[in-house]
Each structure stands twice: as structure tokens, then as C-alpha cells.
Amino acid sequence: MTPRNYLYLLQNYERYQEQIERLIMSIMTAQAKPVGLPNVSTLESSIEQMQQSYPFVELLYYVDEQGVQVTESAIAKNVKDAKKREAGIGSDRSNRPYYKAALNNKNSATVTDPYLSTATHQLAISGVRRFTQSDGAAHYLVLNINLEQLIAFLNGDSLRNLVHPVFQVIYALIGVMLVVVSMVLLFAAGQSLFEMLLENTKTANQAFHSVILITLGLAIFDLGKTILEEEVLLHKDIHHSGSTRRTISRFMSAIVIAVSIESLLLMFKSLLGDATYLNSAVFMLFAAVALLVGLGVYLKLTNDEGDKTS
């Protein structure tokens, strides 16, 4: 499973902060004023209905004016292990960000900045709304929201997130296979080098044979490493141009290095007496230069576009 990239989540929160606050405010203001404090079954029914439209909601409960939780927490069905960590009724919430935010805005619903949830141990934000009962007592309705799922909801990525682990397994398999192939080539290069040193015959040809195997192994290993890093180990934001630029530049750099090395090897081989390789070496070198120029133009254009949109 890919580790959560909290920096990525916070950057996306800042990008969509206005839309996020509008959405949560509309959810909170749509909640009807309760007559007395609802029981846990009523809260569970409410969060189940909300989750059908908003799959990012996690917890729902009430606190009083002193910040003490006065109802049991209603936990969404897709939130795992939260019940074990959730303190529940009677717990002191006065030090939590949503309670402090609600105290500073008593006349309307409030949306907090991102914080680390004690119930889920993930980045969350909360919507808080103040209700005043007929006896004058005030209670705050707290709705806990998973920030990662909320951003996926806004981007329309919920379905992609479900199948993403399958893609990661496939990419991991491809990356590992490429690394294994590179290891086989390096082992063959080691055998060729050992035979060259042992037999001491056709030293130049065997040396080039070992170099070719090593450079091919290096290029294939670099390609496999790039696949594992970009598609398996790192969190990649497909909606951000910088992520695409990084992936393309790394793949193209690996290809340019491999083509350049092979062209130089063919050129050296032609200098040793086999001139038939010279034309191929020159064409491959031109191809490497063309790839490098094209990559530079692409990076320049995408960087200028990113500067305009930032």
C-alpha cells in the first residue's frame, strides 16, 4: 500500500479550500435542529444517510459548551478501528481544533483547518454547527471528515482509488521483473569478465561484450527502478502537471542514457575494425540528441505553463 503523502493532501486542500468550505458548510446547514440530544441510533441513521451522498464523512457527535462530548460517536461503516480509539461520551474535546474554532464563531457553521484525527490517525477536517436548545443550553454538532477521501471525491477519483492497488501490483510485478532481468545481464557480464581474465584471449571483443551487457543491465535496472518509484512507492497526483513532467523526464532520461551508451559502444567497435557499425552508431547518436532536445523543449514548455497557472 502506498504511504499517505500528507504534503500532497495539504497542497490540494489549499488549492480547493474555497470549494471544500462551501461543500461542508452546505452539509452542516442542511442538518435540522434537534429537539433535545439525539440518541446514538439517530446519529448512526444520520451519518448513514449522509455517507450515501458524501462517502468522506467519518464521525458524528455532539459536545456541550465546555467541550465535553455529550453523545456517543456515530461512526461510518467504512471507518476501520475507529471505535477502538474513539473515547466516546464524556470525553473532553475542549483542546481539539474544531471546538476552538466553534467558540470563535458562535453564529454559524464553522469549518476547521486540517488536523490529525485521534480516532482515525489520518488527516481530517471538521464541520461544526452550534444549536441552542429551548432552555438556553448550547450544543455543537461535530462532523469529522477524511481529507484524503474528500479530495478524491472532488476530483472524481473515488473509483480510481478503488482499483489503484491493482495497478500498483501490476506495476510492481513489471518493475521487479525488469530488475531481475538486469541482474541476469549483470551476472552474464560478470561471467564474461571472469572468462576474459581467465583465458586471456580475444580480450578486446570480450571486454566490449561485457560492457554491452553491463550497460544494458544498467539501463533496464534504471527503467525498473523508475517504474517502482513512480508508480508503486510514491504518491503521484495525476491531476497535477508537475507529476506528469517528473515521470516523463525520468523515463526519457533513462532511454536517452541507454541509447547514448549503445551508440558510443558501436562507435568504439567500428574503430576497432568493423566499420559496418559506424552508420548505426551515428544514427543512434543523432536519435539520442533528438530525444534530449525534445525532452528539453517539453520541460521548458510545461514549466512555462505551470508558471502561468500558479
N, C-alpha and C positions, 0 to 999 in steps of 0.2 A: 504494500500500500504506500502511495506517495505521501511523504510527510507534508503536513499543512504548512503553507507558506504564509505566515501572518503578515509579512511585509506586503505581499501581493494583495491580501484581503484589505489591509488598511489603505493601500493606494486606490483600490477600487471603491472603497467606502467614500474616500474624499472625492473621487470622480463622480459618484452617483449620490452624494449626500443629500442634495435637494430632493431628488425623486424618492429616496428612501424615507426621508422625514415626512413627505407628503403621504406616502403609502401607509406608514404606521399611524400617522395622525388620523387618517380616514378610518383605519381599522378601530382605533381606540374610541373615536367619537361615535362610531356606529354601535357601541356597546350600550345597551339600555341600562338606565339607572335601577339598581337592585332595591327591592323592598326588604330591608334587613340584610344580614350577611348570608349569602348563598351557601348551601352545603357542598361537600366535595362532589357529589353526583351531578349537581347542577353545573359546577365548574368543568367537570370532565365532559359533560354533554356540550358545553360551550366551546371548549378547545377542540373537540372532535369535529364540530361543525365548521370552525374556523380553519382547521387543517385541511379540509376538503378543498378550500379555495386558496389557502395560504400554507403550503407544506413546510414553511420555515418556522412556524410557531412551535415553542417547546414547553413552556410552563405558564401557568395562570394561577394567581392567588391574590389575596388582599392583605394589606398591612394597615395598622392604625396610625394616628398622628405621631406617635412616639417611635414609629419604625418597627413595631413588633408585628410579626405575621399572625393574623387572626383567623385564617382559614387554612385547611390543608392544601397542598400544592396539587393542581391538576396537571398531570404530565402527559404529553403527547405520546402516542403509541410507538412512534419511530425513534424515540429518545431512549437509548440503551443505558442502563445502570444509573440513570439519574436518581431514581428512587432511593438507591443505597446511599447517595451522597447528599440528598436533599434533606435539610434539617426539619422542615415542615412547620406545623403550627407552634407558636410560642417562641420561635427563633428571632433573634434581634437582627433586623435588617437596616438599622439606623446608619451603619457605616458603608452601605452599598451605594454606588453611584446613582442609581435610579431614585432612591429615597431623597438624597441630597438635591437632585435636580427637581424633584416634585415640590420640595419645600420652597424653592426659589420661584416656582410658577404655580400658584395655587388656583388660578382661574381657568386653566385649560389643560388639555393633554400635553404631555412632555415626552420628548424622545432623547435618550441619553447618547453619549458618545460610546464607541466600542470599549468593552471591558472583558476581562476573563471571568467567565461564569463559574461559580463554585459548584454548581450542580452538574454541568457537563464538561468542565475543564476545557472549553472552547471559547473562541471569541464570540461575544454576543452583544446585542444592544437591547434596550428595553423601552417599551412604551408604558407610560404611567398616566392614569387619569384619576382625578380627585372627585369623590362623591360625598355629598353631605346628607346625612340621614335627617329624618324629621325631628329627632331630639337634639340636633345640632352637632352630633358627633361626625367626624370626618374619617373616611377610609380611602385608601388608594388602591386602585386596581392595577396590578403589575402583569405585563405580558412580556415574557422572555423570548427573544428571537435569535436564532442561529444566523450569524452574519454570513458564513460561507454559503448556506443554503439560500439565504435571501438574495445574495448577489447572483447565484446561479439561476434563481427564479427570474430576476430582472433581465438577465442575459438570454433567457430561454434555454439554459444548459441543463435542465433537470434530467432529461432523457440521456443526454450525452454523458453526464456524470454517472449514470447507472451502468452504461456499457464501457466506460473508460477503463475499469480494471481489466476487462477482457482484452482491450487494445494494449494495455501495459504488459500483460502476459505474453502476447504475440510479439511485441517489440523486444521484450526481454529475451524470448527464445531466439529471435533473429540476431540480437546483439551478442548473446552468448555463443551462438554457432559461428559467427564471424570471428570472435576472439579465439575459439577453438581452432578454426582454420588457420588463423595467423600463428598460433602456437605450433601447429603441424608444419607450416612452412619454415618457421624458425628452427624447429627440430631438424628438418631436412637440410637447412643451411648449415647447422652445426655438424651434421654427418658429413656433408660435402667438404667443410673446412677441415675436419679431422682426417678425412681421406687424403686431402691435398697435402697436409703436413706429414702424414704417414708415408705416402707413396712418393711424394716429391716429383711428380710427373705432370706435365701439362698444367703448370702452376697458374699461368695467366687465365686460361679458359676456366679452370675450376674456381679461381678467385672470382671471376665475373659471374659464374653460376651461383656462387654463394651470395654475392652482393645482390643479384637479382632476387633470389629467394628472400633475403633479409628485407629488401625494400618493399617487396610485395607484402610480406608479413607485416611490416610497419604500416603500410597504407591500409591494409584490411583491418588491422588492430585499431587504428585510429578511427576508422569508419564505425566499427562495432562499439568502441568506447563512446563515440558521439551519439549513436543511437541510444545507448543505455543512459547516458547523462541527460539527453534532451527529452526523451520520451518516457523514461522509467523513473529516474531518480529525482528529476527536477519538476517543479510545478510550472507548467507552461500555459500562459494566458493566450489563447488563440485569437482573442478579440483585440489584442494589443500588437501594433506593428513591430515594436521592438523585439518581441518574442520570435516573430517570423524572421526578422532580419538576423537575429543571432543564430537560429537554426540553419538558415540558408548559407550564411557566411561560414559556419563551421563545416558543413557538408562540402561546400565548394572549395574551401581551403584544403581539405583532405584530398579531394580529387586533383586539384592543381599541384599539390606536392607530389602525389603519386605519378602523374603524367610527366612532371618535370624530371623526376629522378629516372624514370624509364627512358626518356629522351636522351638524357646525359649518358646513360649506360649504353644505349645503342650507338651514340656518337663515339664513345670511347672504344666500343667494339669495332666500329668501322675503321678507326685509326690504327687498330692492331692488325689490319689486313683484309677484313671483309667489308669492302666498300658498298655492298648491296644494302647495308643497314643505314647508310648516310641519309638518303632521301626520307626514309621513315623517321629518322631521328629529328631532322629539320622540321618536318610537318608536325610531329608531336610537340616540338618546342614552340612552334607557332600557335598550336592549339592551346598550350598551357598559357602563353602570353595573352591570347584572346580571352580565355576564361578569366584570367586575372583582371584584365581591363574591364570585362563585362561585370565582374563582381564589384570592382571599384565604382563603376557608374551606378550600379544598383544601390550600393551602400550610400553613395552621395545623394541620389535622388530620394531614397526613403528617409534619409536623415533630414533633408530639407523639408520634406512633407511633414515629418514629426515635429520639426521646429515651428511650422506654421500652425499646426493643430494644438500645440501645447500652450 
